[in-house]
Amino acid sequence: MKGLLDRFGIGNDPDWISIVLFVRNLLSRLSIYTDDKKAEIQREIFGELAKKDFSEEHFEVVLAMLDMYVMQTIGAQDLEDALTREKRSASQLLNEMNEVIDTMNGSSERQNRKLDAFKEQTVGVIESGEDQSVIVAKVRQMFQELIVEFKEEAKLLQSRALMLERSANFDPLLTELHNRRAFDAFLNDAILAQRKKPGSLCLLMIDVDLFKNVNDTYGHQAGDDVLRALARILTAHVIQYNGFPARYGGEELVVVIQDMPLDIAVLKAEALRTNVEQYGFRIRNEGRLTEAEVSCTVSIGVAQWQKGWDAGQLVRAADTALYRAKDSGRNQVCTARPS
């Protein structure tokens, strides 16, 4: 091990030592790969180490490469378990919203009744003719009890409000992903932040290749199952770098990535594309997962925000790159060309 570190000139840098340890000791545990593929990955990483560039920027590049390989080993069982769980339908979400609204209305009515009762009780205590100190003590006690009741009810309403907020911001089918309204708001805020403190802001536009064929061949329920599994794969990727995933529309998904250079964002997109290509999607028949696997691929367009752009321009740049990927044969990642 020491000889290997000396060979590359790494020394005692813990970040780069962790890279060597991973490739040397842990790569063999990635069961998704053949021995030949593992050897190829090892050669590729060692090739990067041989450059003897131990800068922070190069470390991020190598780390992104390893991310791509590791993310391809996401357990299929976890995704399939999520696929079989019942998801909240649009009608269920509507019922939840109505329940929250009814709770709020009912709470207002109850509070008004309690306040009226409190007034009557207060008048009764004052007119009782008791000593003033006794009257003040009773009224204070009644008031404290009323405040406690209102606080407990406020906690319930806050909990319901949080549930309502999630219902409003997340897609009813792909519950791991934000909906279009939440995406628009987030992207606009991200661009405003860029204008105040410029940095790197990237957008991934993702589209399922030939998705209509899945619906036509297996039915729309199968199409929904594929999208749910894809949402799980996407979420597993973006959580690694705090990306903001959303459903843009139909089978088109988007990811907003902040504070990440364009070349690293492209590597992340490539890792996602490879993971989807290698994943065997399973669909349901009469509520049960079938043994047959459906293969799907995605095309991805990546764009980086340019000074002076608004949200629409960034989306159009990513969308143009996406359609260039599809026109070039699909199942690939294309980067927006400089304007």
C-alpha positions, 0 to 999 in steps of 0.5 A: 500500500505504501509503495502504491501511495509513493508511486503516485506521490500522494503522501498522507493526503486523506482524501486521495488515500480514500480514493486509492483504498476504494479502488484497491479494496472495495471495488471488488464488492460492486457485484454489478460489474464483471471482473473485466469491468472492475479492472477497466474501472481500476485502470481508469482511476489509476490513470487519473492518479497518474496525472499527479494532479492533487488539486481540489478541482481534480479530486472532485472530478475523480470523486464524481467518476466514482459516484457514477460507478457506485450509484450504478449499484443501487439495490433493485429490491429497494426500488421494487419495494417502493414500486409496489407501495400504494401511492397517493392518487390525485383524488386522495390528495384532494381529500387531504386538502379538503380535510385540512380546510374543514379542520381550519373552518371547524377550528375557527368556529370552536374557538369562537364558541370557546371565547363566547363561553369564556366571556360568559364565565368571566361575567359570572365570576365577577358578578359572584360577589366574591373577594377581588383577589379570588375573582382575579385568581379564578379568571386567570386560571380560566384564561390559562386553560383557554390558552392551553386549549388554543395552543394544542389546537394550533399544533394540530393545525400546523401539522395539517398545514405542513401536510397540505404544503407537501400535497401542493408542492409534490407530484401526486404520482411521483411523490418523491419529486416536486411538481412543476409549480414548486420547480418554477418557484425554486428555479426563479429563486435560484436565479435571483440568488445567482444575480446577487452572488454569482456561482454555478447553477446547472439544469438537467432536463431528462426525458424517457426515450420512446416512452409511448412504446411502453404505454402502447405495449404494456398499458398506462399502468406500466408506464406509471410504474416505470416513471415511479421507479425512475423517480426513485433512481433519480432521487437516490442520485440527486440526494448525494449532491443536494439537487432539486428534482421535479417532474416537468411534465409527462415523462420529462423530469428536471434537476436543478443543481447549485454550486457545481461546475458544469463538467461535474454536473455532466458526470452526474448526468452520465451516472444517472443515464448509465444507471437507468440503462442498466436497470431492469424495470418491472411492471405490474399485472393485476397489482403484482410485479411480473418477472419480465423486465422492461428496458428503458433509457433516458436522454439528458440535456445539461445547461449552465446558467449564463449571466443575464439569463432568466429561468426561461432561457436556462430551461430552453438551453437545457431543452435544446441540449436534450433534443440534440441528444434525442436526435443524435440517437437517444440514450446520451447526455448532451451539453448546451452549446455556448450562446 
